[in-house]
Amino acid sequence: MITVTAEQIFAELQMIPLQEQEKFFALVARKAFSDDENLSHDELFGDLKDAEFTAKESMSYLEVSSATFRRYIRDGKITPSTEIGTSHLFKLSDLRKLKSAIKLMKG
């Protein structure tokens, strides 16, 4: 039997196209919240609570171009939580807040 860790699955998941990620999570949601077995939101997504995304992952999550994302940083709408050399990481909680604000502005 091959043992795969949650971290390995998550790393692999990040490498697939965004559209396939969305399909995967929709499938997980349907299976997780069916009558057969009910998982709480924390049980299903708890590992992502303190997750940090790269700039590229953040742009994908927000569904914005790199120019728009850089403008958000310049305007102080989002700030990196961690800087490693020239790489910046962004907290998922901050990205969620920004995404909600973007949706409100678009109406």
Biopython code that builds the backbone (N, CA, C, O; Angstrom):
import numpy as np
from Bio.PDB.StructureBuilder import StructureBuilder

atoms = [
    (1, "MET", "N", (0.839, -1.184, 0.000)),
    (1, "MET", "CA", (0.000, 0.000, 0.000)),
    (1, "MET", "C", (0.880, 1.242, 0.000)),
    (1, "MET", "O", (1.847, 1.323, 0.757)),
    (2, "ILE", "N", (0.550, 2.194, -0.835)),
    (2, "ILE", "CA", (1.302, 3.438, -0.922)),
    (2, "ILE", "C", (0.657, 4.454, 0.009)),
    (2, "ILE", "O", (-0.560, 4.637, -0.009)),
    (3, "THR", "N", (1.477, 5.114, 0.823)),
    (3, "THR", "CA", (0.973, 6.139, 1.725)),
    (3, "THR", "C", (1.269, 7.511, 1.144)),
    (3, "THR", "O", (2.403, 7.814, 0.773)),
    (4, "VAL", "N", (0.240, 8.328, 1.072)),
    (4, "VAL", "CA", (0.374, 9.681, 0.554)),
    (4, "VAL", "C", (-0.077, 10.627, 1.659)),
    (4, "VAL", "O", (-1.115, 10.404, 2.283)),
    (5, "THR", "N", (0.694, 11.681, 1.904)),
    (5, "THR", "CA", (0.332, 12.639, 2.943)),
    (5, "THR", "C", (-0.574, 13.729, 2.383)),
    (5, "THR", "O", (-0.628, 13.952, 1.174)),
    (6, "ALA", "N", (-1.271, 14.392, 3.272)),
    (6, "ALA", "CA", (-2.129, 15.507, 2.877)),
    (6, "ALA", "C", (-1.302, 16.606, 2.218)),
    (6, "ALA", "O", (-1.750, 17.239, 1.262)),
    (7, "GLU", "N", (-0.095, 16.829, 2.730)),
    (7, "GLU", "CA", (0.777, 17.857, 2.163)),
    (7, "GLU", "C", (1.158, 17.520, 0.720)),
    (7, "GLU", "O", (1.226, 18.409, -0.130)),
    (8, "GLN", "N", (1.405, 16.238, 0.444)),
    (8, "GLN", "CA", (1.748, 15.825, -0.911)),
    (8, "GLN", "C", (0.561, 16.034, -1.859)),
    (8, "GLN", "O", (0.725, 16.515, -2.980)),
    (9, "ILE", "N", (-0.622, 15.670, -1.395)),
    (9, "ILE", "CA", (-1.818, 15.852, -2.216)),
    (9, "ILE", "C", (-2.035, 17.332, -2.490)),
    (9, "ILE", "O", (-2.328, 17.723, -3.620)),
    (10, "PHE", "N", (-1.891, 18.156, -1.455)),
    (10, "PHE", "CA", (-2.089, 19.597, -1.625)),
    (10, "PHE", "C", (-1.068, 20.175, -2.605)),
    (10, "PHE", "O", (-1.418, 20.997, -3.451)),
    (11, "ALA", "N", (0.190, 19.748, -2.494)),
    (11, "ALA", "CA", (1.229, 20.231, -3.411)),
    (11, "ALA", "C", (0.892, 19.847, -4.847)),
    (11, "ALA", "O", (1.055, 20.657, -5.759)),
    (12, "GLU", "N", (0.429, 18.633, -5.053)),
    (12, "GLU", "CA", (0.037, 18.187, -6.394)),
    (12, "GLU", "C", (-1.169, 18.982, -6.891)),
    (12, "GLU", "O", (-1.231, 19.363, -8.060)),
    (13, "LEU", "N", (-2.113, 19.225, -6.009)),
    (13, "LEU", "CA", (-3.315, 19.961, -6.369)),
    (13, "LEU", "C", (-2.988, 21.370, -6.845)),
    (13, "LEU", "O", (-3.639, 21.885, -7.754)),
    (14, "GLN", "N", (-1.995, 21.990, -6.244)),
    (14, "GLN", "CA", (-1.617, 23.344, -6.624)),
    (14, "GLN", "C", (-1.007, 23.402, -8.014)),
    (14, "GLN", "O", (-0.935, 24.475, -8.613)),
    (15, "MET", "N", (-0.567, 22.266, -8.533)),
    (15, "MET", "CA", (0.072, 22.247, -9.847)),
    (15, "MET", "C", (-0.927, 22.050, -10.989)),
    (15, "MET", "O", (-0.578, 22.237, -12.154)),
    (16, "ILE", "N", (-2.166, 21.673, -10.663)),
    (16, "ILE", "CA", (-3.136, 21.478, -11.741)),
    (16, "ILE", "C", (-3.816, 22.813, -12.068)),
    (16, "ILE", "O", (-3.845, 23.716, -11.232)),
    (17, "PRO", "N", (-4.354, 22.934, -13.265)),
    (17, "PRO", "CA", (-5.000, 24.198, -13.666)),
    (17, "PRO", "C", (-6.144, 24.564, -12.727)),
    (17, "PRO", "O", (-6.776, 23.697, -12.124)),
    (18, "LEU", "N", (-6.392, 25.846, -12.619)),
    (18, "LEU", "CA", (-7.420, 26.370, -11.716)),
    (18, "LEU", "C", (-8.780, 25.727, -11.983)),
    (18, "LEU", "O", (-9.497, 25.392, -11.040)),
    (19, "GLN", "N", (-9.137, 25.555, -13.226)),
    (19, "GLN", "CA", (-10.439, 24.968, -13.564)),
    (19, "GLN", "C", (-10.550, 23.554, -12.998)),
    (19, "GLN", "O", (-11.612, 23.164, -12.512)),
    (20, "GLU", "N", (-9.470, 22.787, -13.056)),
    (20, "GLU", "CA", (-9.487, 21.429, -12.507)),
    (20, "GLU", "C", (-9.513, 21.465, -10.974)),
    (20, "GLU", "O", (-10.119, 20.598, -10.346)),
    (21, "GLN", "N", (-8.861, 22.458, -10.376)),
    (21, "GLN", "CA", (-8.936, 22.615, -8.920)),
    (21, "GLN", "C", (-10.377, 22.855, -8.501)),
    (21, "GLN", "O", (-10.851, 22.273, -7.525)),
    (22, "GLU", "N", (-11.073, 23.712, -9.238)),
    (22, "GLU", "CA", (-12.470, 24.016, -8.933)),
    (22, "GLU", "C", (-13.335, 22.765, -9.043)),
    (22, "GLU", "O", (-14.199, 22.534, -8.198)),
    (23, "LYS", "N", (-13.109, 21.954, -10.085)),
    (23, "LYS", "CA", (-13.848, 20.706, -10.236)),
    (23, "LYS", "C", (-13.584, 19.772, -9.058)),
    (23, "LYS", "O", (-14.503, 19.141, -8.534)),
    (24, "PHE", "N", (-12.319, 19.693, -8.649)),
    (24, "PHE", "CA", (-11.946, 18.823, -7.537)),
    (24, "PHE", "C", (-12.670, 19.238, -6.261)),
    (24, "PHE", "O", (-13.255, 18.400, -5.574)),
    (25, "PHE", "N", (-12.631, 20.535, -5.945)),
    (25, "PHE", "CA", (-13.260, 20.985, -4.708)),
    (25, "PHE", "C", (-14.783, 20.869, -4.770)),
    (25, "PHE", "O", (-15.428, 20.633, -3.749)),
    (26, "ALA", "N", (-15.352, 21.033, -5.950)),
    (26, "ALA", "CA", (-16.796, 20.826, -6.087)),
    (26, "ALA", "C", (-17.137, 19.364, -5.809)),
    (26, "ALA", "O", (-18.131, 19.069, -5.144)),
    (27, "LEU", "N", (-16.325, 18.464, -6.312)),
    (27, "LEU", "CA", (-16.525, 17.039, -6.064)),
    (27, "LEU", "C", (-16.373, 16.725, -4.575)),
    (27, "LEU", "O", (-17.182, 15.993, -4.005)),
    (28, "VAL", "N", (-15.347, 17.273, -3.957)),
    (28, "VAL", "CA", (-15.141, 17.064, -2.525)),
    (28, "VAL", "C", (-16.335, 17.590, -1.739)),
    (28, "VAL", "O", (-16.807, 16.935, -0.810)),
    (29, "ALA", "N", (-16.819, 18.763, -2.107)),
    (29, "ALA", "CA", (-17.954, 19.360, -1.400)),
    (29, "ALA", "C", (-19.195, 18.487, -1.539)),
    (29, "ALA", "O", (-19.907, 18.255, -0.562)),
    (30, "ARG", "N", (-19.456, 18.004, -2.752)),
    (30, "ARG", "CA", (-20.640, 17.156, -2.956)),
    (30, "ARG", "C", (-20.546, 15.884, -2.125)),
    (30, "ARG", "O", (-21.522, 15.470, -1.499)),
    (31, "LYS", "N", (-19.369, 15.265, -2.122)),
    (31, "LYS", "CA", (-19.192, 14.017, -1.383)),
    (31, "LYS", "C", (-19.175, 14.266, 0.122)),
    (31, "LYS", "O", (-19.736, 13.482, 0.888)),
    (32, "ALA", "N", (-18.540, 15.343, 0.544)),
    (32, "ALA", "CA", (-18.396, 15.617, 1.970)),
    (32, "ALA", "C", (-19.708, 15.985, 2.622)),
    (32, "ALA", "O", (-19.930, 15.665, 3.789)),
    (33, "PHE", "N", (-20.584, 16.653, 1.887)),
    (33, "PHE", "CA", (-21.819, 17.138, 2.482)),
    (33, "PHE", "C", (-23.039, 16.336, 2.033)),
    (33, "PHE", "O", (-24.176, 16.796, 2.142)),
    (34, "SER", "N", (-22.785, 15.138, 1.529)),
    (34, "SER", "CA", (-23.905, 14.270, 1.177)),
    (34, "SER", "C", (-24.463, 13.639, 2.452)),
    (34, "SER", "O", (-23.889, 13.790, 3.531)),
    (35, "ASP", "N", (-25.565, 12.945, 2.324)),
    (35, "ASP", "CA", (-26.194, 12.324, 3.492)),
    (35, "ASP", "C", (-25.361, 11.187, 4.071)),
    (35, "ASP", "O", (-25.523, 10.824, 5.236)),
    (36, "ASP", "N", (-24.473, 10.628, 3.258)),
    (36, "ASP", "CA", (-23.678, 9.492, 3.720)),
    (36, "ASP", "C", (-22.724, 9.875, 4.848)),
    (36, "ASP", "O", (-22.563, 9.125, 5.811)),
    (37, "GLU", "N", (-22.111, 11.007, 4.730)),
    (37, "GLU", "CA", (-21.111, 11.427, 5.719)),
    (37, "GLU", "C", (-21.070, 12.942, 5.749)),
    (37, "GLU", "O", (-20.929, 13.575, 4.702)),
    (38, "ASN", "N", (-21.187, 13.523, 6.900)),
    (38, "ASN", "CA", (-21.164, 14.973, 7.028)),
    (38, "ASN", "C", (-19.887, 15.413, 7.721)),
    (38, "ASN", "O", (-19.654, 15.090, 8.886)),
    (39, "LEU", "N", (-19.066, 16.150, 6.996)),
    (39, "LEU", "CA", (-17.856, 16.721, 7.563)),
    (39, "LEU", "C", (-18.096, 18.200, 7.796)),
    (39, "LEU", "O", (-18.772, 18.861, 7.007)),
    (40, "SER", "N", (-17.548, 18.711, 8.868)),
    (40, "SER", "CA", (-17.677, 20.142, 9.118)),
    (40, "SER", "C", (-16.730, 20.904, 8.197)),
    (40, "SER", "O", (-15.811, 20.328, 7.614)),
    (41, "HIS", "N", (-16.967, 22.196, 8.078)),
    (41, "HIS", "CA", (-16.086, 23.043, 7.273)),
    (41, "HIS", "C", (-14.652, 22.946, 7.796)),
    (41, "HIS", "O", (-13.709, 22.848, 7.011)),
    (42, "ASP", "N", (-14.487, 22.975, 9.127)),
    (42, "ASP", "CA", (-13.145, 22.886, 9.717)),
    (42, "ASP", "C", (-12.485, 21.549, 9.429)),
    (42, "ASP", "O", (-11.279, 21.496, 9.188)),
    (43, "GLU", "N", (-13.254, 20.468, 9.451)),
    (43, "GLU", "CA", (-12.684, 19.151, 9.146)),
    (43, "GLU", "C", (-12.219, 19.086, 7.699)),
    (43, "GLU", "O", (-11.197, 18.472, 7.391)),
    (44, "LEU", "N", (-12.966, 19.717, 6.827)),
    (44, "LEU", "CA", (-12.650, 19.651, 5.409)),
    (44, "LEU", "C", (-11.548, 20.617, 5.000)),
    (44, "LEU", "O", (-10.665, 20.260, 4.220)),
    (45, "PHE", "N", (-11.597, 21.854, 5.529)),
    (45, "PHE", "CA", (-10.666, 22.890, 5.082)),
    (45, "PHE", "C", (-9.766, 23.428, 6.193)),
    (45, "PHE", "O", (-9.086, 24.435, 5.996)),
    (46, "GLY", "N", (-9.749, 22.785, 7.339)),
    (46, "GLY", "CA", (-8.989, 23.272, 8.491)),
    (46, "GLY", "C", (-7.516, 23.503, 8.216)),
    (46, "GLY", "O", (-6.922, 24.430, 8.766)),
    (47, "ASP", "N", (-6.914, 22.666, 7.365)),
    (47, "ASP", "CA", (-5.490, 22.817, 7.061)),
    (47, "ASP", "C", (-5.191, 24.098, 6.302)),
    (47, "ASP", "O", (-4.051, 24.562, 6.302)),
    (48, "LEU", "N", (-6.201, 24.679, 5.654)),
    (48, "LEU", "CA", (-5.985, 25.900, 4.882)),
    (48, "LEU", "C", (-6.149, 27.160, 5.717)),
    (48, "LEU", "O", (-5.898, 28.262, 5.228)),
    (49, "LYS", "N", (-6.567, 27.012, 6.971)),
    (49, "LYS", "CA", (-6.880, 28.178, 7.803)),
    (49, "LYS", "C", (-5.714, 29.162, 7.859)),
    (49, "LYS", "O", (-5.923, 30.369, 7.735)),
    (50, "ASP", "N", (-4.509, 28.671, 8.041)),
    (50, "ASP", "CA", (-3.338, 29.541, 8.148)),
    (50, "ASP", "C", (-2.456, 29.482, 6.903)),
    (50, "ASP", "O", (-1.270, 29.808, 6.959)),
    (51, "ALA", "N", (-3.041, 29.064, 5.782)),
    (51, "ALA", "CA", (-2.266, 28.901, 4.552)),
    (51, "ALA", "C", (-1.772, 30.243, 4.020)),
    (51, "ALA", "O", (-2.407, 31.281, 4.202)),
    (52, "GLU", "N", (-0.637, 30.186, 3.366)),
    (52, "GLU", "CA", (-0.075, 31.351, 2.685)),
    (52, "GLU", "C", (0.084, 30.985, 1.215)),
    (52, "GLU", "O", (0.516, 29.881, 0.883)),
    (53, "PHE", "N", (-0.269, 31.921, 0.341)),
    (53, "PHE", "CA", (-0.206, 31.707, -1.094)),
    (53, "PHE", "C", (0.903, 32.549, -1.692)),
    (53, "PHE", "O", (1.200, 33.641, -1.207)),
    (54, "THR", "N", (1.511, 32.036, -2.747)),
    (54, "THR", "CA", (2.477, 32.818, -3.504)),
    (54, "THR", "C", (1.702, 33.895, -4.258)),
    (54, "THR", "O", (0.472, 33.875, -4.293)),
    (55, "ALA", "N", (2.420, 34.822, -4.853)),
    (55, "ALA", "CA", (1.764, 35.873, -5.641)),
    (55, "ALA", "C", (0.972, 35.253, -6.789)),
    (55, "ALA", "O", (-0.157, 35.662, -7.058)),
    (56, "LYS", "N", (1.557, 34.274, -7.460)),
    (56, "LYS", "CA", (0.876, 33.626, -8.588)),
    (56, "LYS", "C", (-0.398, 32.928, -8.121)),
    (56, "LYS", "O", (-1.440, 33.050, -8.765)),
    (57, "GLU", "N", (-0.325, 32.202, -7.012)),
    (57, "GLU", "CA", (-1.503, 31.531, -6.467)),
    (57, "GLU", "C", (-2.555, 32.548, -6.030)),
    (57, "GLU", "O", (-3.756, 32.332, -6.195)),
    (58, "SER", "N", (-2.085, 33.650, -5.475)),
    (58, "SER", "CA", (-2.987, 34.711, -5.024)),
    (58, "SER", "C", (-3.741, 35.319, -6.195)),
    (58, "SER", "O", (-4.947, 35.552, -6.113)),
    (59, "MET", "N", (-3.027, 35.577, -7.289)),
    (59, "MET", "CA", (-3.669, 36.131, -8.488)),
    (59, "MET", "C", (-4.722, 35.164, -9.020)),
    (59, "MET", "O", (-5.807, 35.576, -9.431)),
    (60, "SER", "N", (-4.396, 33.899, -9.006)),
    (60, "SER", "CA", (-5.334, 32.882, -9.464)),
    (60, "SER", "C", (-6.557, 32.835, -8.555)),
    (60, "SER", "O", (-7.687, 32.767, -9.038)),
    (61, "TYR", "N", (-6.339, 32.871, -7.252)),
    (61, "TYR", "CA", (-7.446, 32.845, -6.296)),
    (61, "TYR", "C", (-8.363, 34.057, -6.470)),
    (61, "TYR", "O", (-9.588, 33.937, -6.440)),
    (62, "LEU", "N", (-7.748, 35.218, -6.652)),
    (62, "LEU", "CA", (-8.522, 36.454, -6.810)),
    (62, "LEU", "C", (-9.097, 36.616, -8.216)),
    (62, "LEU", "O", (-9.985, 37.437, -8.444)),
    (63, "GLU", "N", (-8.578, 35.820, -9.156)),
    (63, "GLU", "CA", (-8.992, 35.894, -10.557)),
    (63, "GLU", "C", (-8.698, 37.269, -11.144)),
    (63, "GLU", "O", (-9.553, 37.887, -11.778)),
    (64, "VAL", "N", (-7.460, 37.737, -10.916)),
    (64, "VAL", "CA", (-7.030, 39.035, -11.442)),
    (64, "VAL", "C", (-5.715, 38.867, -12.187)),
    (64, "VAL", "O", (-5.010, 37.874, -12.011)),
    (65, "SER", "N", (-5.398, 39.839, -13.014)),
    (65, "SER", "CA", (-4.135, 39.828, -13.757)),
    (65, "SER", "C", (-2.988, 40.214, -12.829)),
    (65, "SER", "O", (-3.209, 40.697, -11.718)),
    (66, "SER", "N", (-1.776, 39.997, -13.294)),
    (66, "SER", "CA", (-0.609, 40.375, -12.487)),
    (66, "SER", "C", (-0.548, 41.890, -12.302)),
    (66, "SER", "O", (-0.139, 42.370, -11.245)),
    (67, "ALA", "N", (-0.953, 42.643, -13.324)),
    (67, "ALA", "CA", (-0.951, 44.111, -13.206)),
    (67, "ALA", "C", (-1.937, 44.567, -12.132)),
    (67, "ALA", "O", (-1.623, 45.445, -11.328)),
    (68, "THR", "N", (-3.118, 43.975, -12.122)),
    (68, "THR", "CA", (-4.123, 44.332, -11.115)),
    (68, "THR", "C", (-3.633, 43.946, -9.727)),
    (68, "THR", "O", (-3.785, 44.710, -8.774)),
    (69, "PHE", "N", (-3.043, 42.752, -9.614)),
    (69, "PHE", "CA", (-2.541, 42.308, -8.312)),
    (69, "PHE", "C", (-1.445, 43.237, -7.801)),
    (69, "PHE", "O", (-1.426, 43.585, -6.620)),
    (70, "ARG", "N", (-0.533, 43.640, -8.683)),
    (70, "ARG", "CA", (0.526, 44.576, -8.276)),
    (70, "ARG", "C", (-0.080, 45.913, -7.842)),
    (70, "ARG", "O", (0.408, 46.540, -6.902)),
    (71, "ARG", "N", (-1.135, 46.345, -8.523)),
    (71, "ARG", "CA", (-1.816, 47.586, -8.141)),
    (71, "ARG", "C", (-2.442, 47.449, -6.750)),
    (71, "ARG", "O", (-2.382, 48.383, -5.951)),
    (72, "TYR", "N", (-3.034, 46.306, -6.462)),
    (72, "TYR", "CA", (-3.603, 46.075, -5.132)),
    (72, "TYR", "C", (-2.515, 46.189, -4.059)),
    (72, "TYR", "O", (-2.745, 46.754, -2.990)),
    (73, "ILE", "N", (-1.340, 45.653, -4.353)),
    (73, "ILE", "CA", (-0.220, 45.738, -3.397)),
    (73, "ILE", "C", (0.219, 47.189, -3.252)),
    (73, "ILE", "O", (0.392, 47.681, -2.137)),
    (74, "ARG", "N", (0.398, 47.871, -4.372)),
    (74, "ARG", "CA", (0.828, 49.275, -4.356)),
    (74, "ARG", "C", (-0.152, 50.151, -3.588)),
    (74, "ARG", "O", (0.252, 51.055, -2.857)),
    (75, "ASP", "N", (-1.449, 49.878, -3.759)),
    (75, "ASP", "CA", (-2.485, 50.682, -3.106)),
    (75, "ASP", "C", (-2.755, 50.258, -1.666)),
    (75, "ASP", "O", (-3.591, 50.859, -0.991)),
    (76, "GLY", "N", (-2.058, 49.234, -1.194)),
    (76, "GLY", "CA", (-2.224, 48.788, 0.188)),
    (76, "GLY", "C", (-3.461, 47.944, 0.435)),
    (76, "GLY", "O", (-3.851, 47.745, 1.585)),
    (77, "LYS", "N", (-4.087, 47.443, -0.626)),
    (77, "LYS", "CA", (-5.275, 46.602, -0.456)),
    (77, "LYS", "C", (-4.896, 45.207, 0.030)),
    (77, "LYS", "O", (-5.707, 44.518, 0.648)),
    (78, "ILE", "N", (-3.672, 44.797, -0.248)),
    (78, "ILE", "CA", (-3.149, 43.519, 0.223)),
    (78, "ILE", "C", (-1.660, 43.702, 0.485)),
    (78, "ILE", "O", (-0.964, 44.370, -0.280)),
    (79, "THR", "N", (-1.182, 43.111, 1.557)),
    (79, "THR", "CA", (0.249, 43.190, 1.875)),
    (79, "THR", "C", (0.771, 41.787, 2.133)),
    (79, "THR", "O", (0.044, 40.942, 2.654)),
    (80, "PRO", "N", (2.015, 41.532, 1.777)),
    (80, "PRO", "CA", (2.580, 40.210, 2.021)),
    (80, "PRO", "C", (2.673, 39.941, 3.524)),
    (80, "PRO", "O", (2.988, 40.833, 4.312)),
    (81, "SER", "N", (2.396, 38.710, 3.896)),
    (81, "SER", "CA", (2.543, 38.324, 5.296)),
    (81, "SER", "C", (3.958, 37.833, 5.565)),
    (81, "SER", "O", (4.453, 37.908, 6.690)),
    (82, "THR", "N", (4.599, 37.331, 4.517)),
    (82, "THR", "CA", (5.955, 36.802, 4.636)),
    (82, "THR", "C", (6.738, 37.185, 3.388)),
    (82, "THR", "O", (6.221, 37.133, 2.272)),
    (83, "GLU", "N", (7.982, 37.568, 3.594)),
    (83, "GLU", "CA", (8.879, 37.840, 2.468)),
    (83, "GLU", "C", (10.096, 36.947, 2.613)),
    (83, "GLU", "O", (10.772, 36.952, 3.642)),
    (84, "ILE", "N", (10.366, 36.177, 1.558)),
    (84, "ILE", "CA", (11.529, 35.294, 1.531)),
    (84, "ILE", "C", (12.332, 35.674, 0.308)),
    (84, "ILE", "O", (11.973, 35.307, -0.811)),
    (85, "GLY", "N", (13.413, 36.403, 0.505)),
    (85, "GLY", "CA", (14.171, 36.914, -0.627)),
    (85, "GLY", "C", (13.288, 37.850, -1.432)),
    (85, "GLY", "O", (12.787, 38.849, -0.918)),
    (86, "THR", "N", (13.105, 37.513, -2.703)),
    (86, "THR", "CA", (12.241, 38.334, -3.554)),
    (86, "THR", "C", (10.821, 37.776, -3.648)),
    (86, "THR", "O", (9.970, 38.346, -4.331)),
    (87, "SER", "N", (10.571, 36.673, -2.967)),
    (87, "SER", "CA", (9.247, 36.056, -2.997)),
    (87, "SER", "C", (8.381, 36.594, -1.866)),
    (87, "SER", "O", (8.858, 36.831, -0.756)),
    (88, "HIS", "N", (7.114, 36.781, -2.165)),
    (88, "HIS", "CA", (6.160, 37.253, -1.175)),
    (88, "HIS", "C", (5.050, 36.228, -1.015)),
    (88, "HIS", "O", (4.584, 35.643, -1.992)),
    (89, "LEU", "N", (4.632, 36.017, 0.227)),
    (89, "LEU", "CA", (3.516, 35.124, 0.521)),
    (89, "LEU", "C", (2.381, 35.937, 1.122)),
    (89, "LEU", "O", (2.610, 36.912, 1.838)),
    (90, "PHE", "N", (1.155, 35.524, 0.823)),
    (90, "PHE", "CA", (-0.022, 36.261, 1.254)),
    (90, "PHE", "C", (-0.955, 35.325, 2.020)),
    (90, "PHE", "O", (-1.209, 34.201, 1.589)),
    (91, "LYS", "N", (-1.459, 35.796, 3.154)),
    (91, "LYS", "CA", (-2.352, 34.981, 3.982)),
    (91, "LYS", "C", (-3.677, 34.758, 3.265)),
    (91, "LYS", "O", (-4.242, 35.670, 2.661)),
    (92, "LEU", "N", (-4.152, 33.529, 3.349)),
    (92, "LEU", "CA", (-5.437, 33.202, 2.746)),
    (92, "LEU", "C", (-6.547, 34.046, 3.363)),
    (92, "LEU", "O", (-7.457, 34.475, 2.655)),
    (93, "SER", "N", (-6.488, 34.287, 4.655)),
    (93, "SER", "CA", (-7.535, 35.087, 5.308)),
    (93, "SER", "C", (-7.582, 36.504, 4.719)),
    (93, "SER", "O", (-8.664, 37.063, 4.538)),
    (94, "ASP", "N", (-6.409, 37.086, 4.418)),
    (94, "ASP", "CA", (-6.366, 38.418, 3.798)),
    (94, "ASP", "C", (-6.913, 38.377, 2.373)),
    (94, "ASP", "O", (-7.617, 39.289, 1.939)),
    (95, "LEU", "N", (-6.578, 37.305, 1.653)),
    (95, "LEU", "CA", (-7.070, 37.159, 0.280)),
    (95, "LEU", "C", (-8.583, 37.008, 0.261)),
    (95, "LEU", "O", (-9.255, 37.557, -0.612)),
    (96, "ARG", "N", (-9.116, 36.270, 1.217)),
    (96, "ARG", "CA", (-10.571, 36.099, 1.290)),
    (96, "ARG", "C", (-11.260, 37.438, 1.526)),
    (96, "ARG", "O", (-12.276, 37.738, 0.900)),
    (97, "LYS", "N", (-10.703, 38.242, 2.434)),
    (97, "LYS", "CA", (-11.286, 39.564, 2.712)),
    (97, "LYS", "C", (-11.268, 40.439, 1.461)),
    (97, "LYS", "O", (-12.254, 41.102, 1.140)),
    (98, "LEU", "N", (-10.137, 40.432, 0.760)),
    (98, "LEU", "CA", (-10.026, 41.234, -0.454)),
    (98, "LEU", "C", (-10.994, 40.735, -1.524)),
    (98, "LEU", "O", (-11.632, 41.537, -2.207)),
    (99, "LYS", "N", (-11.104, 39.419, -1.672)),
    (99, "LYS", "CA", (-12.021, 38.870, -2.674)),
    (99, "LYS", "C", (-13.460, 39.270, -2.364)),
    (99, "LYS", "O", (-14.227, 39.590, -3.273)),
    (100, "SER", "N", (-13.824, 39.254, -1.092)),
    (100, "SER", "CA", (-15.175, 39.687, -0.703)),
    (100, "SER", "C", (-15.391, 41.156, -1.035)),
    (100, "SER", "O", (-16.453, 41.540, -1.523)),
    (101, "ALA", "N", (-14.374, 41.980, -0.767)),
    (101, "ALA", "CA", (-14.474, 43.410, -1.070)),
    (101, "ALA", "C", (-14.602, 43.640, -2.567)),
    (101, "ALA", "O", (-15.365, 44.502, -3.004)),
    (102, "ILE", "N", (-13.868, 42.882, -3.343)),
    (102, "ILE", "CA", (-13.935, 43.001, -4.806)),
    (102, "ILE", "C", (-15.342, 42.655, -5.288)),
    (102, "ILE", "O", (-15.903, 43.352, -6.134)),
    (103, "LYS", "N", (-15.905, 41.586, -4.751)),
    (103, "LYS", "CA", (-17.249, 41.174, -5.150)),
    (103, "LYS", "C", (-18.277, 42.246, -4.787)),
    (103, "LYS", "O", (-19.204, 42.505, -5.555)),
    (104, "LEU", "N", (-18.115, 42.868, -3.618)),
    (104, "LEU", "CA", (-19.046, 43.917, -3.202)),
    (104, "LEU", "C", (-18.959, 45.120, -4.142)),
    (104, "LEU", "O", (-19.979, 45.716, -4.491)),
    (105, "MET", "N", (-17.731, 45.475, -4.550)),
    (105, "MET", "CA", (-17.552, 46.621, -5.442)),
    (105, "MET", "C", (-18.164, 46.351, -6.818)),
    (105, "MET", "O", (-18.702, 47.259, -7.450)),
    (106, "LYS", "N", (-18.080, 45.105, -7.278)),
    (106, "LYS", "CA", (-18.628, 44.763, -8.595)),
    (106, "LYS", "C", (-20.140, 44.642, -8.561)),
    (106, "LYS", "O", (-20.812, 44.733, -9.589)),
    (107, "GLY", "N", (-20.665, 44.436, -7.354)),
    (107, "GLY", "CA", (-22.120, 44.372, -7.211)),
    (107, "GLY", "C", (-22.642, 43.057, -7.483)),
    (107, "GLY", "O", (-23.852, 42.844, -7.404)),
]
sb = StructureBuilder()
sb.init_structure("model")
sb.init_model(0)
sb.init_chain("A")
sb.init_seg("    ")
for serial, (resi, resn, name, xyz) in enumerate(atoms, 1):
    if name == "N":
        sb.init_residue(resn, " ", resi, " ")
    sb.init_atom(name, np.array(xyz, "f"), 0.0, 1.0, " ", f" {name:<3s}", serial, name[0])
structure = sb.get_structure()
